[in-house]
Amino acid sequence: MPLAKRARLMRRCPVPEVLFAEERFELSEELTRYLCVVLRLSEGDAFTGFNGLGWERDYELERAEGSWRARGLGAPRRGRRGAPLSLCYGVPKGDKLDLVTRQVTELGVGALELWAASRSVAIWKRDKLKSKLARLERVSSEAARQCGRADSPLLSPPALLSELIERHAQTPHRLYLDPRAALTLRELELKRGEVALLVGPEGGLSPEELEALEGAGWQGLALSCPVLRTETAAVVGVALTLEAMAWL
């Protein structure tokens, strides 16, 4: 890859959708700080902006009347997008969710759907939902910028298992991780259709949850390794699922 093109790939930042199609727009304080202070770009330097919806565009920095502007270079183009894979993840404790969000964004999940498992320790209070989702959106946006995605995973607040089952009633492939399952992810071929992969929290899935999943037609799968922590199982499960989908 030419050095100039490689450099542009590293100069990436999200651009609000409302400004994405504009030929010129004034940079916000946040964008100015990132491009001119963090990346140390100057007038005439190019960068790639992405709108979080799968499109990206090259821009050039301009200095005008004491402020910084971005001028579009060429038309918007389709960028790298996430796979048709939804990770249904039981809310973990501590800061594990930030780690999982960052890593599965980099791997390429299309959606991260949280669910409140019976063994979930962390409980999201209603008055904290907006701020917690906003934090995850920042984490996923930063990860998308770093890995070269032009979109970010769709994020959903914690739902009940019954709601997840109903939401994915028509999803072609519905899978959940269970170390006692006979089938492994390495034995699957998922080359057509959307996939939902469910991972439980610390302590795993309860007997009632396993019964509900099996009754709804979900397929249990085991990883070909020792029992993993929930944050490790989520990342490994996503990677192997994407490989089975021929996405990686």
C-alpha angles and dihedrals in degrees: 000000000000114000093238093053092046090052092053090052089059092048099074133139138161117261119201111253091235089063099034098094095041116113089219133010137170115251119243119236090258094051091045091053093048098045100037102031106027098034093028094223120165138194112311095021118128130226137173120243125196128196099214091245098086101278130107137182138188119243138185124218117240131186115216132163094342096310137090123246136184121225119201117241109204127328128314114271137196112268135193111304137191124265125257088261125122118199109208101199127188108231107261128204128257122002095327092109092062090052094048092045091053095047099044089047089056091047092052113254114167096212139015110205116184122208134190106237122195088247096045109125097193115073121194110221115219094242090054099050096093096049094044093050090047089055092051090048090055091048093049093044091053091048091049090051092050097047098043101252119149092206138041128226117270106251124212127189120240112296133183117265090245089058092051091049091051092045092055098038090119098037107121097221119037115178138170131189117243123160089213095057118114096219123072130208090242089065094056130092112199104173098138133051136006123308132212116197118191123201124183129224128250107317094030130240122334121236089252092053092048090051092050092050094047091047090054093052100258116151122230118224134185127211116236092240140064119296108291135207113263094253091050094044091053094053095042091045092051093048094050092044091052089049090051088050088054087238099124 
